[in-house]
Each structure stands twice: as C-alpha cells, then as structure tokens.
Amino acid sequence: MAVLGGYYFSAQNGTVTASAALNNPYNSRVTVDTTGFFKLDILKHVNTDTHYNIPDRRGRHVVFMARLVKDYGITGVRGIACNEHTAVCIYPDGNSRVFGDYPAYQNYAYFLQVNCSENPWPETCVQNSPFLWNRNSKTLKVYRLPGTETGQNIFDLATRERGTGGVCQDGRGIEDNSIQLTAHQWIEPRRFQFRDPQQTNFSQRFFLILLARAI
C-alpha cells in the first residue's frame, strides 16, 4: 500500500516521525516522491501512509499532503491511511471496503481530502519552522472506517461523496504540533450496490490484492 498511491513517502533518507515532520516540514527525511511506482488511475492523486497508529503518523501524513500542495501545486491531493493489521480493498468501479478485526482491535482506515478549496496552501510550511495548516479549521475532511472481518463498511473513492459505516471528521489542521480532529457531518451514510468479489475476473481480484495492506 505504501507505494501504490500517485505520491508516496519514499523513505530514501530513512523514516520520519510525526513530531520531526511537524517541527520542520523540510526535514531531510520528509521525502515525498511524485514518480509513480504504479499507474493506478483511481489512486492518481492519492498519498498513502501505513502503520497509522503505531506510532502515530497522522501528523507526518498531513505534512506530506501539504508539501504536495505547496511544492507541486497539487491542490486536489487526497490521502488514504491504515492502522496496523487493516486492509483497504478497492474494486474497479471505485467502491472500497475495509477489512480488519474491529471492534476487538482499533483497525481503522482513513480517507482524507483537502477541504479549503479557495486557498488550500498551508500558512507555514518552510524549513526549520513549525508547520501550520489550519485555514479557519477547514484544512481537511476525514472519513474514518472501521475494518471488520466481513468488510461491510464502504467508501466510494470514485465520487468521494458516499460512505457507509464510518465516522465523518473535520481535520482542523496542524497547530501546536498536533492534529485536531472533531466530529463533522461530511458524508451522509447511504447504502449502495457493491459488486460480489466472486463475480470479478482474475485481474480485478489481483487489483484488490495489490492494495491490501501488509500485516
């Protein structure tokens, strides 16, 4: 999953913690690669991250997204992230399901997108200065989905307007080196048709396996 998005953390200088990235978004270890490793249209504008909860990587993920906005002008950048032992499986029509062992474990997937369309650029994103991306508390929209054994919780990546079984959150930007997340009504939960995995051909199933997050 880590390199399947159109933009990804390359780790070419080693890993980076959330606190290091938030304190200096141009830390030499904050390396976001725009050279697509795989060419998957549904993930063309997506930046991915894994092991979201151990350690807490939410802060660095938002820094990655902000760097893509500032350095490359990619104002429509989106994010997908998973906690440990969680998989996001995406079908060719854009519908996705999340698998895990919730509620026994905190197996969540997160779908993020920039919310401040008029001026999406971060307020402070320069070398050797603490990062700030707030935009009147409207920086990001976040949809959090728990992963279950049956994968009944879904999110539509094609439209980014439909989801069932998740919690809508307002990513209120970065301030004082922390991400503020508040419950926010973003997507009205609605049921819609989801293709039976048994009805897909081999290439479609392979696409699902590619995106499944390694345990």
Contacts in CASP RR format, 6 or more apart in sequence:
PFRMAT RR
TARGET T0000
AUTHOR 0000-0000-0000
METHOD contacts of the structure
MODEL  1
MAVLGGYYFSAQNGTVTASAALNNPYNSRVTVDTTGFFKLDILKHVNTDT
HYNIPDRRGRHVVFMARLVKDYGITGVRGIACNEHTAVCIYPDGNSRVFG
DYPAYQNYAYFLQVNCSENPWPETCVQNSPFLWNRNSKTLKVYRLPGTET
GQNIFDLATRERGTGGVCQDGRGIEDNSIQLTAHQWIEPRRFQFRDPQQT
NFSQRFFLILLARAI
1 48 0 8 1.000
1 50 0 8 1.000
1 80 0 8 1.000
1 82 0 8 1.000
1 88 0 8 1.000
1 211 0 8 1.000
1 212 0 8 1.000
1 213 0 8 1.000
1 214 0 8 1.000
2 8 0 8 1.000
2 9 0 8 1.000
2 48 0 8 1.000
2 49 0 8 1.000
2 50 0 8 1.000
3 37 0 8 1.000
3 38 0 8 1.000
3 48 0 8 1.000
4 37 0 8 1.000
4 38 0 8 1.000
4 40 0 8 1.000
4 43 0 8 1.000
4 48 0 8 1.000
4 210 0 8 1.000
4 211 0 8 1.000
5 36 0 8 1.000
5 37 0 8 1.000
5 38 0 8 1.000
5 40 0 8 1.000
5 43 0 8 1.000
5 44 0 8 1.000
5 46 0 8 1.000
5 47 0 8 1.000
5 48 0 8 1.000
5 80 0 8 1.000
6 34 0 8 1.000
6 36 0 8 1.000
6 37 0 8 1.000
6 38 0 8 1.000
6 40 0 8 1.000
6 43 0 8 1.000
6 44 0 8 1.000
6 45 0 8 1.000
6 46 0 8 1.000
6 47 0 8 1.000
7 32 0 8 1.000
7 33 0 8 1.000
7 34 0 8 1.000
7 36 0 8 1.000
7 45 0 8 1.000
7 46 0 8 1.000
7 47 0 8 1.000
7 64 0 8 1.000
7 68 0 8 1.000
7 74 0 8 1.000
7 77 0 8 1.000
8 32 0 8 1.000
8 33 0 8 1.000
8 36 0 8 1.000
8 37 0 8 1.000
8 47 0 8 1.000
8 48 0 8 1.000
9 16 0 8 1.000
9 31 0 8 1.000
9 32 0 8 1.000
9 33 0 8 1.000
9 47 0 8 1.000
9 49 0 8 1.000
9 60 0 8 1.000
9 64 0 8 1.000
10 31 0 8 1.000
10 32 0 8 1.000
10 33 0 8 1.000
11 29 0 8 1.000
11 31 0 8 1.000
12 31 0 8 1.000
12 33 0 8 1.000
13 28 0 8 1.000
13 29 0 8 1.000
13 31 0 8 1.000
14 29 0 8 1.000
15 29 0 8 1.000
16 27 0 8 1.000
16 29 0 8 1.000
16 30 0 8 1.000
16 60 0 8 1.000
17 55 0 8 1.000
17 60 0 8 1.000
18 55 0 8 1.000
18 56 0 8 1.000
18 57 0 8 1.000
18 58 0 8 1.000
18 59 0 8 1.000
18 60 0 8 1.000
19 177 0 8 1.000
20 27 0 8 1.000
20 29 0 8 1.000
20 30 0 8 1.000
20 60 0 8 1.000
21 27 0 8 1.000
21 29 0 8 1.000
21 30 0 8 1.000
21 59 0 8 1.000
21 60 0 8 1.000
21 63 0 8 1.000
21 64 0 8 1.000
21 131 0 8 1.000
22 59 0 8 1.000
22 60 0 8 1.000
22 63 0 8 1.000
22 130 0 8 1.000
22 131 0 8 1.000
22 174 0 8 1.000
22 177 0 8 1.000
22 178 0 8 1.000
23 130 0 8 1.000
23 131 0 8 1.000
23 177 0 8 1.000
24 30 0 8 1.000
24 127 0 8 1.000
24 128 0 8 1.000
24 129 0 8 1.000
24 130 0 8 1.000
24 131 0 8 1.000
25 63 0 8 1.000
25 66 0 8 1.000
25 67 0 8 1.000
25 125 0 8 1.000
25 126 0 8 1.000
25 127 0 8 1.000
25 131 0 8 1.000
26 125 0 8 1.000
26 126 0 8 1.000
26 127 0 8 1.000
26 128 0 8 1.000
30 60 0 8 1.000
30 63 0 8 1.000
30 64 0 8 1.000
30 67 0 8 1.000
32 47 0 8 1.000
32 64 0 8 1.000
32 67 0 8 1.000
32 68 0 8 1.000
32 71 0 8 1.000
34 68 0 8 1.000
34 72 0 8 1.000
38 210 0 8 1.000
40 207 0 8 1.000
42 90 0 8 1.000
42 94 0 8 1.000
42 157 0 8 1.000
42 158 0 8 1.000
43 80 0 8 1.000
45 74 0 8 1.000
45 76 0 8 1.000
45 77 0 8 1.000
45 78 0 8 1.000
46 77 0 8 1.000
46 78 0 8 1.000
46 79 0 8 1.000
46 80 0 8 1.000
47 61 0 8 1.000
47 64 0 8 1.000
47 65 0 8 1.000
47 68 0 8 1.000
47 77 0 8 1.000
47 78 0 8 1.000
47 79 0 8 1.000
48 79 0 8 1.000
48 80 0 8 1.000
48 81 0 8 1.000
49 57 0 8 1.000
49 60 0 8 1.000
49 61 0 8 1.000
49 64 0 8 1.000
49 79 0 8 1.000
49 81 0 8 1.000
50 57 0 8 1.000
50 81 0 8 1.000
50 82 0 8 1.000
50 213 0 8 1.000
50 214 0 8 1.000
51 57 0 8 1.000
51 82 0 8 1.000
51 83 0 8 1.000
51 84 0 8 1.000
52 58 0 8 1.000
52 61 0 8 1.000
52 81 0 8 1.000
52 82 0 8 1.000
52 83 0 8 1.000
52 84 0 8 1.000
52 108 0 8 1.000
52 110 0 8 1.000
53 83 0 8 1.000
53 84 0 8 1.000
53 106 0 8 1.000
53 108 0 8 1.000
54 83 0 8 1.000
54 84 0 8 1.000
57 81 0 8 1.000
58 81 0 8 1.000
58 110 0 8 1.000
58 179 0 8 1.000
59 174 0 8 1.000
59 179 0 8 1.000
61 79 0 8 1.000
61 81 0 8 1.000
61 112 0 8 1.000
62 112 0 8 1.000
62 133 0 8 1.000
62 139 0 8 1.000
62 140 0 8 1.000
62 173 0 8 1.000
62 174 0 8 1.000
62 179 0 8 1.000
63 125 0 8 1.000
63 131 0 8 1.000
63 174 0 8 1.000
65 77 0 8 1.000
65 79 0 8 1.000
65 112 0 8 1.000
65 114 0 8 1.000
65 140 0 8 1.000
66 122 0 8 1.000
66 125 0 8 1.000
66 131 0 8 1.000
66 133 0 8 1.000
67 125 0 8 1.000
68 74 0 8 1.000
68 77 0 8 1.000
69 75 0 8 1.000
69 76 0 8 1.000
69 77 0 8 1.000
69 114 0 8 1.000
69 120 0 8 1.000
69 121 0 8 1.000
69 122 0 8 1.000
70 121 0 8 1.000
70 122 0 8 1.000
70 125 0 8 1.000
75 114 0 8 1.000
75 117 0 8 1.000
75 120 0 8 1.000
76 113 0 8 1.000
76 114 0 8 1.000
76 120 0 8 1.000
77 113 0 8 1.000
77 114 0 8 1.000
78 111 0 8 1.000
78 112 0 8 1.000
78 113 0 8 1.000
78 114 0 8 1.000
78 160 0 8 1.000
79 110 0 8 1.000
79 111 0 8 1.000
79 112 0 8 1.000
79 113 0 8 1.000
80 88 0 8 1.000
80 109 0 8 1.000
80 110 0 8 1.000
80 111 0 8 1.000
80 112 0 8 1.000
81 109 0 8 1.000
81 110 0 8 1.000
81 112 0 8 1.000
82 88 0 8 1.000
82 98 0 8 1.000
82 108 0 8 1.000
82 109 0 8 1.000
82 110 0 8 1.000
82 213 0 8 1.000
83 106 0 8 1.000
83 107 0 8 1.000
83 108 0 8 1.000
83 109 0 8 1.000
84 107 0 8 1.000
84 215 0 8 1.000
85 100 0 8 1.000
85 101 0 8 1.000
85 105 0 8 1.000
85 107 0 8 1.000
85 215 0 8 1.000
86 98 0 8 1.000
86 99 0 8 1.000
86 100 0 8 1.000
86 107 0 8 1.000
86 108 0 8 1.000
86 109 0 8 1.000
86 147 0 8 1.000
86 213 0 8 1.000
87 98 0 8 1.000
87 99 0 8 1.000
87 100 0 8 1.000
87 211 0 8 1.000
87 212 0 8 1.000
87 213 0 8 1.000
88 96 0 8 1.000
88 97 0 8 1.000
88 98 0 8 1.000
88 109 0 8 1.000
88 211 0 8 1.000
88 212 0 8 1.000
88 213 0 8 1.000
89 96 0 8 1.000
89 97 0 8 1.000
89 98 0 8 1.000
89 99 0 8 1.000
89 208 0 8 1.000
89 211 0 8 1.000
89 212 0 8 1.000
90 96 0 8 1.000
90 157 0 8 1.000
90 207 0 8 1.000
90 208 0 8 1.000
90 211 0 8 1.000
91 194 0 8 1.000
91 195 0 8 1.000
91 200 0 8 1.000
91 204 0 8 1.000
91 207 0 8 1.000
91 208 0 8 1.000
92 200 0 8 1.000
92 204 0 8 1.000
92 207 0 8 1.000
93 158 0 8 1.000
93 195 0 8 1.000
94 156 0 8 1.000
94 157 0 8 1.000
94 158 0 8 1.000
95 154 0 8 1.000
95 155 0 8 1.000
95 156 0 8 1.000
95 157 0 8 1.000
95 158 0 8 1.000
95 192 0 8 1.000
95 194 0 8 1.000
95 195 0 8 1.000
96 154 0 8 1.000
96 155 0 8 1.000
96 156 0 8 1.000
96 157 0 8 1.000
97 151 0 8 1.000
97 152 0 8 1.000
97 153 0 8 1.000
97 154 0 8 1.000
97 194 0 8 1.000
98 107 0 8 1.000
98 108 0 8 1.000
98 109 0 8 1.000
98 145 0 8 1.000
98 146 0 8 1.000
98 147 0 8 1.000
98 148 0 8 1.000
98 151 0 8 1.000
98 153 0 8 1.000
98 154 0 8 1.000
98 155 0 8 1.000
99 107 0 8 1.000
99 147 0 8 1.000
99 148 0 8 1.000
99 149 0 8 1.000
99 151 0 8 1.000
99 212 0 8 1.000
100 107 0 8 1.000
100 146 0 8 1.000
100 147 0 8 1.000
100 148 0 8 1.000
100 149 0 8 1.000
100 151 0 8 1.000
101 107 0 8 1.000
101 147 0 8 1.000
101 148 0 8 1.000
101 149 0 8 1.000
102 108 0 8 1.000
102 146 0 8 1.000
102 147 0 8 1.000
102 148 0 8 1.000
103 146 0 8 1.000
107 146 0 8 1.000
107 147 0 8 1.000
107 148 0 8 1.000
108 144 0 8 1.000
108 145 0 8 1.000
108 146 0 8 1.000
108 147 0 8 1.000
109 144 0 8 1.000
109 145 0 8 1.000
109 147 0 8 1.000
109 155 0 8 1.000
110 142 0 8 1.000
110 143 0 8 1.000
110 144 0 8 1.000
110 145 0 8 1.000
111 142 0 8 1.000
111 143 0 8 1.000
111 144 0 8 1.000
111 145 0 8 1.000
111 155 0 8 1.000
111 157 0 8 1.000
111 160 0 8 1.000
112 140 0 8 1.000
112 141 0 8 1.000
112 142 0 8 1.000
112 171 0 8 1.000
113 140 0 8 1.000
113 141 0 8 1.000
113 160 0 8 1.000
114 120 0 8 1.000
114 139 0 8 1.000
114 140 0 8 1.000
114 141 0 8 1.000
115 135 0 8 1.000
115 138 0 8 1.000
115 139 0 8 1.000
115 140 0 8 1.000
115 141 0 8 1.000
115 170 0 8 1.000
115 171 0 8 1.000
116 135 0 8 1.000
116 136 0 8 1.000
116 138 0 8 1.000
116 139 0 8 1.000
119 135 0 8 1.000
120 135 0 8 1.000
122 131 0 8 1.000
122 132 0 8 1.000
122 133 0 8 1.000
123 132 0 8 1.000
123 133 0 8 1.000
123 134 0 8 1.000
123 135 0 8 1.000
124 130 0 8 1.000
124 131 0 8 1.000
124 132 0 8 1.000
124 133 0 8 1.000
125 131 0 8 1.000
125 132 0 8 1.000
125 133 0 8 1.000
130 177 0 8 1.000
131 174 0 8 1.000
131 177 0 8 1.000
132 174 0 8 1.000
132 175 0 8 1.000
133 139 0 8 1.000
133 173 0 8 1.000
133 174 0 8 1.000
134 172 0 8 1.000
134 173 0 8 1.000
134 174 0 8 1.000
134 175 0 8 1.000
135 173 0 8 1.000
137 170 0 8 1.000
137 171 0 8 1.000
137 172 0 8 1.000
137 173 0 8 1.000
137 180 0 8 1.000
138 170 0 8 1.000
138 172 0 8 1.000
139 171 0 8 1.000
139 172 0 8 1.000
139 173 0 8 1.000
139 174 0 8 1.000
140 170 0 8 1.000
140 171 0 8 1.000
140 172 0 8 1.000
140 173 0 8 1.000
141 168 0 8 1.000
141 169 0 8 1.000
141 170 0 8 1.000
141 171 0 8 1.000
141 184 0 8 1.000
141 186 0 8 1.000
142 168 0 8 1.000
142 169 0 8 1.000
142 170 0 8 1.000
142 171 0 8 1.000
142 181 0 8 1.000
142 186 0 8 1.000
143 155 0 8 1.000
143 163 0 8 1.000
143 166 0 8 1.000
143 167 0 8 1.000
143 168 0 8 1.000
143 169 0 8 1.000
143 186 0 8 1.000
143 187 0 8 1.000
144 166 0 8 1.000
144 167 0 8 1.000
144 169 0 8 1.000
145 153 0 8 1.000
145 154 0 8 1.000
145 155 0 8 1.000
145 163 0 8 1.000
145 165 0 8 1.000
145 166 0 8 1.000
146 153 0 8 1.000
146 165 0 8 1.000
146 166 0 8 1.000
147 153 0 8 1.000
152 165 0 8 1.000
153 164 0 8 1.000
153 165 0 8 1.000
153 166 0 8 1.000
154 163 0 8 1.000
154 164 0 8 1.000
154 165 0 8 1.000
154 192 0 8 1.000
154 194 0 8 1.000
155 162 0 8 1.000
155 163 0 8 1.000
155 166 0 8 1.000
156 162 0 8 1.000
156 163 0 8 1.000
156 192 0 8 1.000
161 187 0 8 1.000
162 187 0 8 1.000
162 190 0 8 1.000
162 192 0 8 1.000
163 187 0 8 1.000
163 189 0 8 1.000
163 190 0 8 1.000
164 189 0 8 1.000
164 190 0 8 1.000
164 191 0 8 1.000
164 192 0 8 1.000
165 189 0 8 1.000
166 189 0 8 1.000
167 183 0 8 1.000
168 183 0 8 1.000
168 184 0 8 1.000
168 185 0 8 1.000
168 186 0 8 1.000
168 187 0 8 1.000
169 181 0 8 1.000
169 182 0 8 1.000
169 183 0 8 1.000
169 184 0 8 1.000
169 186 0 8 1.000
170 181 0 8 1.000
170 182 0 8 1.000
170 183 0 8 1.000
170 184 0 8 1.000
170 186 0 8 1.000
171 179 0 8 1.000
171 180 0 8 1.000
171 181 0 8 1.000
171 182 0 8 1.000
171 184 0 8 1.000
172 179 0 8 1.000
172 180 0 8 1.000
172 181 0 8 1.000
172 182 0 8 1.000
173 179 0 8 1.000
173 180 0 8 1.000
197 205 0 8 1.000
197 208 0 8 1.000
200 208 0 8 1.000
END
